[in-house]
């Protein structure tokens, strides 16, 4: 017996997933000329939606891509997909491409309508098995393009490094540029120093400006933790008391080992556990 098909949104239409099609001339398909956002769903409601919309607007502006519709219209589509697919926990993926045009490196005319695609994925996020046991990561060179602050669909290298991590018996990779950790394959990276400071790379074009990152750092400051937004080396990470990542669907997840070296006590640490608990509590209360 096959599972029921999801309802998806493709270029102005709701349809069954098997009927969702985009043109071979879609620039997201031809050039990765598209951006995306992933919004977490808890209890059938959206987490940090306003933050994702603000970053979406920034990505569109940076790529000189037209805004397809208002944030309220996008919210309505998100809510309908959650309801139609009866998603209690999981995520909504949204992708916006520059639209359909014959293959040409030059952008099409500015009146070319963007193509919007959305679909849901149901999965446990509150009781994630990885969050309970913690992550093993390896380090790999960061050779992505230089505008990682724009959330584009250019995800081939992150996919390659995540697969390399799995093949090495790890869960993910931390990427390294000029001797310093930038971020994980699809998450921001942090360490907790021996004197209790939370350290993460400062915002720049080198990393994605994480929505969860922003919220967690705010909660950490409220809780009295000392924060340092600066680059850190792999050697610093190996000597850290704790390490963890943040993302829209992993929230705060501990890193227990890096390149086979155990971090701290080799268990989910108290700082990352507390931040995860606080984030979930506040995220749940602020859902829309």
C-alpha positions, 0 to 999 in steps of 0.5 A: 500500500502506498502512502497518500501523496502530499499536496504541494504548491507549484507556480500558483497552483496546489496539486498532488506531488506527482503532478507538480512540474517545473519547466526545463527552462526554469533558471533554478534548474539551469543555473541554480538561480534560485533561493530557498527557505526552510521553516520548521513546523511544531504542533501544526504552527510555524516557527520563526516565520517572520525571521525567514521572511526577512532573510528571504527579502534580503536574498531577493534583494542581493540577487536583484530578483523580484518579490513574487508576493507579500509575506502575508500571501506566503504565510497563507500558502504555508498554513494551507499546506500544513493544514492540507497535509496534516503536518504536526511536526516537520518543515516547509521548503520554499524555493523561488527561482528567477523564472522561466526563460530560454537558456542565457547567462544574462538575466531575463527581462525584469518582468519575467515572473518568479517561480515559487515552489513549496512542499512539506516534510513530516519528521520529528524535530522536538525528539530528534534522535540526533539531538539526543545522542549528539553529532560526530563531525569531520572537517573538510575544506570550505570551497563554496562560492563567496556569498554564503550569506545568500540562501541560494540552492547552490547546495552541491558541495554541502551535499558532497561533504555531508555524504563524505561525512556519512562515508567516514562514519560521521553525521556531518562536516564542519567546513574550514577556510584559511584555518578557521571553521566557517559553518557546518554543511547546513548549520551554524557552528559553535564552541563553548570554551573552557572558561564558559564563553560561547564562540561562533563566527561573526556575520559576514558573506562567509556564513549564512545568517542563521535565523535560529542562530540569531534567536539562540544568541539572544536567548544565551545573552538573556541567560547570562552567557558570555558571547564572542562572535569571532572566528575559531580554529579547529584546534580551539574546537578540539580543546573546547568544553562543548561544541554544537550547531544550530539550524531551523530544524536541528535547533541546538544540537551537540557535537560530541566529536570532531575528526575522531577527537572527543569534545569535552566529556563526550556527552551532550553538554549542559550549555547546549542542552539548556539552550536547546530547551530554552529555544524550544520553549520560546519557539513553541510559545511564539509560533504562528 
